[in-house]
Amino acid sequence: MTRRRFAFALLCCAVACDDAAVRDKVVDAGSSFDGQSTDVAVKAGCPPGSAGCKGGSRWVCNDQGTGFVESPCTGQLLCSDGQCVQCTADAPCAGGLACLQGSCQAAPLQAVTTALPAGLVGTPYKAELEAKGGTQPYAWSLVQGALPAGLTLQPPGAIEGVPQAAGAFTFGAQVQDKHGAKAIATLALEVKAGGLVVTSASPLKAATDGEPYSLALGAQGGKPPYFWGVAAGKLPVGLSLGSDGTLAGVPQGEGDYPFDVKVFDNGDAPLVASKALVLPVKLAPLEIVGDQSLNLILTKVIVLPLILVVEKVPVPYNAKLQAKGGKKPYAWSETPLPGMVKNFLPNAGLPNGLALAKDGALSGAVTDASQVLEFKVPLSQLTLKGFFFAAQVQDSQAKPQTKQAVFIIPTVPVGAP
């Protein structure tokens, strides 16, 4: 919106002020307006008929060019650029209408549907065409090409029927709105040969090693319900295919698993179909886990089982560091504590008497109680007592993943007073 300033020397001239209805509504020099009026010299008044907006109202320069007279917009109209309009960018139209040059109008009619699902010979088919814009109701008709035999396009936009022949069909469907606006969609529809077919695409949705997985296989044709089975190949360990076609379980082992499925329908003379499928199983990200954890100086600390320390009396201790994801087997090793934690616990590390094996097994006995560390967690009432150390796990991929974590072997239960 362009803001221009109209200035003039006179409040009103005798002619303008003769009209009692507008006598008090002539704007003096120095007022500013938003509109498309022509720039004028300060002493020249304003161009007759030029208009602007001020205070939500429309103002028009009088015929003498000596002042602006208020000419309010009527009804629900708004003033914008010196014109009375139905809508602006800041005051859009209601009811889904589009604001076109200040007027609320229906958006241009547009056919939205661009693709159709495939059909099967002898199997009932239905697809709904969609449009937007224009003014409803819509009416659809076929204007180019031909539909497969057995299918018809209904005026509300449904393509339905029972296709009689296989093939690829291209046609034009036209939509017309209430006021005669038209739009055409060029569409392709494939009709597959009759009988029973497996519709699931290969490869299947990928599974993640060690995480729950579920996928329903699809079939079309014949007489439901269908009955499924694995005809060849092997599923990942932990997964099974139910007779209803649901592939479910917790897969173990990364890789691509090829297998063939076979499906039967429920007809008196059962139809059968088969298809070769591939199920990819991906590795989950490597992660160190534990049954209990807490936050220590912005660092996650995993709490291991309690250890009993008796001076000069070895009490056996056994625990196992845990990880998930990545590719097994894992390799564990002790590492230095992260810098921030080490600043608070400079003497941390596995105590004498305990050893960490490559497989994550922690074993031994501690007989020197002086090695026990006590740490009060800042900004909390929690005091930790025990042995602090850091460890790293590495998986066995060609390009191995590694993760590190801080652990505590408590000598008193964590959270105890």
C-alpha positions as CSV (number, residue, x, y, z in Angstrom):
1,M,0.0,0.0,0.0
2,T,1.5,3.3,-1.1
3,R,1.3,6.2,1.4
4,R,1.1,9.6,-0.1
5,R,0.6,13.0,1.6
6,F,-1.9,15.5,0.3
7,A,-1.4,19.0,1.5
8,F,-3.5,22.1,0.7
9,A,-3.8,25.5,2.2
10,L,-7.6,25.8,2.5
11,L,-9.9,23.9,4.8
12,C,-12.7,24.2,2.3
13,C,-13.9,26.6,-0.2
14,A,-17.3,28.2,-0.3
15,V,-18.7,25.8,-2.8
16,A,-17.6,22.7,-0.9
17,C,-18.9,24.1,2.4
18,D,-22.4,24.8,1.0
19,D,-23.2,21.2,1.4
20,A,-24.3,20.8,5.0
21,A,-23.8,17.0,4.8
22,V,-20.1,17.3,4.1
23,R,-19.3,20.7,5.6
24,D,-17.7,19.2,8.7
25,K,-15.9,16.5,6.8
26,V,-13.4,18.4,4.7
27,V,-9.9,17.4,5.7
28,D,-7.3,20.2,6.1
29,A,-3.8,20.4,4.7
30,G,-1.2,18.1,6.2
31,S,-3.4,15.0,6.5
32,S,-2.0,11.7,5.2
33,F,-3.8,9.1,3.2
34,D,-3.1,5.6,2.0
35,G,-4.1,5.3,-1.6
36,Q,-3.2,5.8,-5.3
37,S,-3.8,9.6,-5.5
38,T,-1.5,11.7,-7.6
39,D,1.2,13.7,-5.8
40,V,0.3,17.4,-5.7
41,A,2.2,20.6,-4.7
42,V,1.6,21.8,-1.2
43,K,-0.3,24.9,-2.2
44,A,-2.2,23.3,-5.1
45,G,-4.7,21.4,-3.0
46,C,-5.5,17.9,-4.3
47,P,-6.4,16.4,-7.7
48,P,-10.2,16.3,-7.9
49,G,-11.5,12.8,-7.6
50,S,-8.3,11.4,-6.1
51,A,-8.9,9.1,-3.2
52,G,-7.2,7.7,-0.1
53,C,-8.0,5.8,3.1
54,K,-7.8,7.2,6.6
55,G,-9.2,5.8,9.8
56,G,-10.8,2.9,8.0
57,S,-12.9,5.3,5.8
58,R,-12.6,6.4,2.2
59,W,-11.8,10.1,1.4
60,V,-12.2,11.7,-2.0
61,C,-10.9,15.1,-3.2
62,N,-13.7,17.4,-4.0
63,D,-14.4,18.8,-7.5
64,Q,-12.6,22.1,-6.6
65,G,-9.5,20.3,-5.5
66,T,-9.5,22.2,-2.2
67,G,-10.1,19.4,0.3
68,F,-11.0,15.7,0.9
69,V,-14.5,14.7,1.7
70,E,-15.3,11.5,3.6
71,S,-17.1,9.0,1.4
72,P,-17.6,5.9,3.7
73,C,-17.6,2.4,2.3
74,T,-21.0,0.8,2.6
75,G,-22.0,-2.5,4.1
76,Q,-19.1,-4.8,4.8
77,L,-16.7,-3.2,2.4
78,L,-13.2,-2.1,3.4
79,C,-11.1,0.8,2.2
80,S,-7.9,-0.2,0.5
81,D,-5.8,1.9,-1.9
82,G,-8.6,4.5,-2.1
83,Q,-11.1,1.9,-3.2
84,C,-14.0,0.1,-1.4
85,V,-13.2,-3.6,-1.6
86,Q,-14.5,-6.9,-0.1
87,C,-11.1,-8.1,1.1
88,T,-7.4,-7.4,1.4
89,A,-4.3,-9.4,2.2
90,D,-4.9,-8.6,5.9
91,A,-8.6,-9.2,5.8
92,P,-9.1,-12.4,3.8
93,C,-12.4,-13.8,2.5
94,A,-14.5,-16.3,4.5
95,G,-15.9,-19.6,3.4
96,G,-12.8,-20.7,1.4
97,L,-13.2,-17.9,-1.2
98,A,-10.1,-16.3,-2.7
99,C,-9.4,-12.6,-2.6
100,L,-8.9,-11.5,-6.3
101,Q,-8.3,-7.8,-6.9
102,G,-10.3,-6.9,-3.8
103,S,-13.2,-9.1,-4.6
104,C,-14.2,-12.4,-2.8
105,Q,-14.4,-15.0,-5.6
106,A,-14.3,-18.8,-5.8
107,A,-10.7,-20.0,-6.4
108,P,-10.1,-21.3,-10.0
109,L,-11.6,-24.8,-10.5
110,Q,-8.9,-27.4,-10.5
111,A,-8.9,-31.2,-10.9
112,V,-6.9,-32.7,-8.1
113,T,-6.7,-36.4,-8.9
114,T,-3.6,-37.3,-10.8
115,A,-3.3,-41.1,-10.3
116,L,-5.7,-44.0,-10.0
117,P,-5.2,-47.4,-8.2
118,A,-5.0,-50.5,-10.5
119,G,-8.0,-52.7,-11.0
120,L,-8.4,-56.4,-11.5
121,V,-10.4,-58.2,-14.1
122,G,-13.6,-59.5,-12.5
123,T,-13.1,-57.7,-9.2
124,P,-15.3,-54.8,-8.2
125,Y,-13.5,-51.4,-8.6
126,K,-14.2,-47.9,-7.2
127,A,-12.1,-44.8,-7.2
128,E,-13.2,-41.2,-6.3
129,L,-12.1,-38.3,-8.5
130,E,-11.4,-35.0,-6.6
131,A,-11.5,-31.4,-7.5
132,K,-11.1,-28.1,-5.6
133,G,-12.0,-24.4,-6.2
134,G,-14.9,-23.2,-8.3
135,T,-18.4,-23.4,-6.8
136,Q,-19.9,-26.8,-5.8
137,P,-21.6,-29.0,-6.7
138,Y,-19.3,-30.5,-9.3
139,A,-20.3,-32.7,-12.3
140,W,-17.8,-35.1,-13.9
141,S,-17.9,-36.5,-17.4
142,L,-15.7,-38.4,-19.8
143,V,-14.4,-36.1,-22.6
144,Q,-11.3,-38.0,-24.0
145,G,-10.5,-41.7,-24.5
146,A,-12.4,-44.5,-23.0
147,L,-12.7,-46.3,-19.7
148,P,-12.1,-50.1,-19.4
149,A,-15.2,-52.1,-20.3
150,G,-17.3,-52.6,-17.3
151,L,-16.4,-49.3,-15.6
152,T,-18.4,-46.0,-15.7
153,L,-17.7,-42.4,-14.5
154,Q,-20.6,-41.2,-12.4
155,P,-21.4,-37.4,-12.3
156,P,-20.4,-37.1,-8.6
157,G,-16.9,-38.3,-9.6
158,A,-16.9,-42.0,-8.8
159,I,-15.3,-44.5,-11.3
160,E,-16.9,-47.8,-10.5
161,G,-17.9,-51.2,-11.8
162,V,-16.3,-54.5,-12.6
163,P,-13.6,-54.3,-15.2
164,Q,-13.9,-56.9,-18.0
165,A,-10.6,-56.7,-19.8
166,A,-6.9,-56.3,-18.8
167,G,-4.8,-53.4,-20.2
168,A,-3.7,-49.9,-19.8
169,F,-6.3,-47.2,-20.4
170,T,-5.8,-43.4,-20.7
171,F,-8.7,-41.0,-20.7
172,G,-9.7,-37.4,-19.9
173,A,-12.2,-36.6,-17.2
174,Q,-13.7,-33.2,-17.1
175,V,-15.2,-31.5,-14.0
176,Q,-17.6,-28.6,-14.3
177,D,-18.7,-26.4,-11.4
178,K,-22.1,-24.7,-10.7
179,H,-21.2,-21.7,-12.8
180,G,-19.9,-23.6,-15.8
181,A,-16.1,-23.4,-15.1
182,K,-14.3,-26.5,-16.4
183,A,-11.1,-28.4,-15.7
184,I,-9.7,-31.6,-17.2
185,A,-7.7,-34.4,-15.6
186,T,-5.8,-36.7,-17.9
187,L,-5.6,-40.1,-16.1
188,A,-4.2,-43.6,-16.6
189,L,-5.9,-46.7,-15.2
190,E,-4.3,-50.2,-15.3
191,V,-6.4,-53.3,-15.2
192,K,-4.6,-56.5,-14.4
193,A,-5.5,-60.0,-15.4
194,G,-8.1,-61.8,-13.3
195,G,-7.4,-64.3,-10.6
196,L,-5.6,-64.1,-7.3
197,V,-2.5,-61.8,-7.0
198,V,-0.2,-60.7,-4.3
199,T,-0.2,-56.9,-4.2
200,S,2.6,-56.3,-1.7
201,A,5.6,-54.6,-3.3
202,S,9.1,-55.9,-2.9
203,P,11.3,-55.0,-1.0
204,L,9.0,-54.8,2.0
205,K,9.1,-52.1,4.6
206,A,12.5,-52.4,6.3
207,A,12.7,-53.9,9.8
208,T,15.2,-53.0,12.5
209,D,17.3,-55.6,14.2
210,G,16.1,-56.2,17.7
211,E,13.0,-54.0,17.4
212,P,9.3,-55.1,17.1
213,Y,8.0,-55.4,13.5
214,S,4.6,-55.9,12.0
215,L,3.4,-55.8,8.4
216,A,0.2,-57.1,6.8
217,L,0.8,-58.6,3.3
218,G,-1.8,-57.8,0.7
219,A,-3.6,-59.8,-2.0
220,Q,-6.4,-59.1,-4.5
221,G,-8.9,-61.2,-6.4
222,G,-10.5,-64.5,-5.6
223,K,-12.7,-65.0,-2.6
224,P,-11.5,-63.6,0.8
225,P,-10.4,-64.5,3.4
226,Y,-6.9,-65.5,2.3
227,F,-4.5,-68.0,3.8
228,W,-0.8,-67.3,3.7
229,G,2.4,-69.3,4.1
230,V,6.1,-69.2,3.3
231,A,6.8,-71.3,0.2
232,A,10.6,-70.9,-0.1
233,G,13.4,-69.0,1.5
234,K,13.8,-68.1,5.2
235,L,12.5,-65.3,7.3
236,P,14.8,-63.6,9.8
237,V,15.1,-65.3,13.2
238,G,12.4,-63.9,15.4
239,L,9.9,-63.2,12.6
240,S,7.0,-65.4,11.5
241,L,4.2,-65.2,8.9
242,G,0.7,-65.7,10.2
243,S,-2.0,-67.5,8.2
244,D,-3.7,-64.1,7.9
245,G,-0.7,-62.6,6.1
246,T,0.7,-60.7,9.1
247,L,4.5,-60.7,9.3
248,A,5.4,-60.0,12.9
249,G,8.0,-60.5,15.6
250,V,11.4,-59.1,16.7
251,P,13.9,-59.8,13.9
252,Q,17.5,-60.8,14.9
253,G,20.3,-60.3,12.4
254,E,21.0,-57.6,9.8
255,G,20.7,-58.3,6.1
256,D,18.3,-58.8,3.2
257,Y,16.1,-61.8,3.5
258,P,14.6,-63.2,0.3
259,F,11.6,-65.5,0.5
260,D,8.6,-66.6,-1.5
261,V,5.0,-66.4,-0.1
262,K,2.0,-68.4,-1.3
263,V,-1.6,-67.3,-0.8
264,F,-4.8,-69.3,-1.2
265,D,-8.3,-67.9,-1.4
266,N,-11.5,-69.3,0.1
267,G,-13.3,-70.4,-3.1
268,D,-14.7,-73.9,-3.6
269,A,-11.9,-74.5,-6.0
270,P,-9.2,-72.4,-4.2
271,L,-7.1,-70.1,-6.3
272,V,-3.4,-69.8,-5.5
273,A,-0.8,-67.0,-6.1
274,S,2.8,-66.7,-5.1
275,K,5.4,-63.9,-5.2
276,A,9.1,-63.5,-4.4
277,L,9.7,-60.9,-1.7
278,V,12.7,-59.4,0.1
279,L,12.7,-58.1,3.7
280,P,15.6,-55.8,4.6
281,V,16.6,-55.8,8.2
282,K,18.7,-52.8,9.2
283,L,20.9,-52.3,12.3
284,A,19.7,-50.1,15.0
285,P,22.1,-47.4,16.3
286,L,24.5,-48.7,18.9
287,E,23.5,-47.6,22.4
288,I,24.7,-48.4,26.0
289,V,21.8,-49.2,28.3
290,G,21.1,-50.1,31.9
291,D,18.3,-51.0,34.3
292,Q,18.8,-47.7,36.2
293,S,20.4,-44.4,35.2
294,L,20.7,-40.8,36.5
295,N,22.1,-37.4,35.4
296,L,25.4,-36.3,36.8
297,I,26.8,-33.0,35.7
298,L,24.9,-33.1,32.4
299,T,26.2,-36.7,31.9
300,K,24.1,-39.8,31.9
301,V,25.4,-42.3,34.5
302,I,24.4,-45.9,34.4
303,V,23.9,-47.5,37.9
304,L,25.2,-51.1,38.2
305,P,24.3,-53.6,40.9
306,L,25.4,-52.9,44.5
307,I,28.8,-54.1,45.6
308,L,29.7,-55.2,49.1
309,V,33.1,-53.9,50.3
310,V,34.5,-55.5,53.5
311,E,38.0,-54.6,54.6
312,K,40.4,-57.4,53.8
313,V,37.5,-59.8,53.1
314,P,37.0,-60.5,49.4
315,V,33.3,-60.6,48.6
316,P,32.8,-61.8,44.9
317,Y,31.1,-59.3,42.6
318,N,29.7,-60.0,39.1
319,A,27.9,-57.7,36.7
320,K,27.5,-57.3,33.0
321,L,27.6,-54.0,31.0
322,Q,24.8,-53.9,28.5
323,A,24.3,-52.5,25.0
324,K,21.9,-52.8,22.1
325,G,21.8,-52.0,18.4
326,G,24.9,-52.1,16.2
327,K,26.3,-55.5,15.2
328,K,27.2,-58.2,17.7
329,P,29.6,-59.3,19.2
330,Y,30.5,-56.2,21.2
331,A,34.0,-55.3,22.5
332,W,34.2,-53.4,25.8
333,S,37.1,-51.5,27.3
334,E,37.6,-49.0,30.1
335,T,38.2,-45.4,29.1
336,P,39.1,-42.1,30.9
337,L,36.1,-40.2,32.3
338,P,34.8,-37.2,30.3
339,G,36.6,-34.0,31.2
340,M,33.8,-32.3,33.2
341,V,33.1,-35.4,35.3
342,K,36.8,-36.1,35.9
343,N,37.2,-32.6,37.3
344,F,34.8,-33.5,40.1
345,L,36.1,-37.1,40.4
346,P,39.8,-37.0,39.7
347,N,40.5,-40.4,41.3
348,A,37.7,-42.3,39.5
349,G,38.3,-45.5,37.7
350,L,37.8,-49.2,38.3
351,P,39.0,-50.1,41.8
352,N,41.8,-52.6,42.5
353,G,40.3,-56.0,42.5
354,L,37.7,-55.5,39.7
355,A,38.3,-56.3,36.0
356,L,36.3,-55.5,32.9
357,A,36.3,-58.3,30.3
358,K,36.0,-57.7,26.5
359,D,32.5,-59.1,26.6
360,G,31.4,-56.6,29.2
361,A,31.6,-58.9,32.2
362,L,32.7,-57.1,35.4
363,S,34.0,-59.3,38.1
364,G,36.3,-59.6,41.1
365,A,36.3,-58.4,44.7
366,V,37.3,-55.1,46.5
367,T,38.9,-55.3,49.9
368,D,40.1,-51.8,50.2
369,A,37.3,-49.5,51.4
370,S,39.5,-46.4,51.1
371,Q,38.9,-46.6,47.3
372,V,35.3,-45.7,47.8
373,L,34.4,-42.3,46.5
374,E,31.7,-40.0,47.8
375,F,30.1,-37.4,45.6
376,K,27.3,-34.9,46.4
377,V,25.4,-34.1,43.2
378,P,25.2,-30.3,42.8
379,L,21.8,-28.7,43.2
380,S,20.3,-31.8,44.7
381,Q,20.1,-33.7,48.0
382,L,21.6,-36.8,46.4
383,T,24.9,-38.2,47.6
384,L,26.6,-41.0,45.7
385,K,29.0,-43.5,47.2
386,G,30.9,-46.2,45.3
387,F,33.2,-46.6,42.3
388,F,32.9,-44.4,39.2
389,F,34.4,-45.4,35.9
390,A,33.9,-44.9,32.1
391,A,33.7,-47.6,29.5
392,Q,33.5,-47.8,25.7
393,V,31.7,-50.4,23.6
394,Q,32.5,-51.1,19.9
395,D,30.4,-53.3,17.6
396,S,31.7,-55.6,14.9
397,Q,30.7,-53.8,11.7
398,A,33.3,-53.3,8.9
399,K,33.1,-49.6,10.0
400,P,32.5,-50.1,13.7
401,Q,30.3,-47.9,15.8
402,T,31.5,-46.9,19.3
403,K,29.7,-45.5,22.3
404,Q,30.9,-44.4,25.7
405,A,29.2,-44.1,29.1
406,V,29.9,-43.4,32.7
407,F,29.1,-46.0,35.3
408,I,28.8,-46.2,39.1
409,I,29.1,-49.3,41.2
410,P,27.3,-48.2,44.4
411,T,28.4,-49.3,47.8
412,V,25.1,-48.0,49.2
413,P,21.8,-48.0,47.3
414,V,21.5,-44.9,45.0
415,G,18.9,-42.5,46.6
416,A,19.5,-43.9,50.1
417,P,19.9,-41.2,52.8
